[in-house]
């Protein structure tokens, strides 16, 4: 998701809309199961992301598309949107390809292939 310009959020109009949304939410996080009191320190979040507002015919200042969130809930929502539809990359194994690793392990009397190790279970 491409980053959207923040210029519209630095206007007097946005400040008025932000204040309206905060008052409408009684200065509390609107995420279910949160409701932390924020005063005016909360984040006003676009329910439908700004990057697609124009495509679906929603104005960026439309209060019906805005919610008041605490920074933690806003961050979680933003990260979920950013990573939606993307597959998680598989983690790399902890083994390294350092040259001489097997020679070192052999010299130390350690089998370099962990698949050959037997698991010991307590009786």
Secondary structure as GFF3:
##gff-version 3
##sequence-region A 1 123
A	DSSP	three_ten_helix	7	10	.	.	.	ID=ss1
A	DSSP	alpha_helix	12	24	.	.	.	ID=ss2
A	DSSP	beta_strand	43	46	.	.	.	ID=ss3
A	DSSP	alpha_helix	50	56	.	.	.	ID=ss4
A	DSSP	three_ten_helix	63	65	.	.	.	ID=ss5
A	DSSP	beta_strand	66	69	.	.	.	ID=ss6
A	DSSP	alpha_helix	71	83	.	.	.	ID=ss7
A	DSSP	alpha_helix	101	107	.	.	.	ID=ss8
A	DSSP	three_ten_helix	114	116	.	.	.	ID=ss9
###
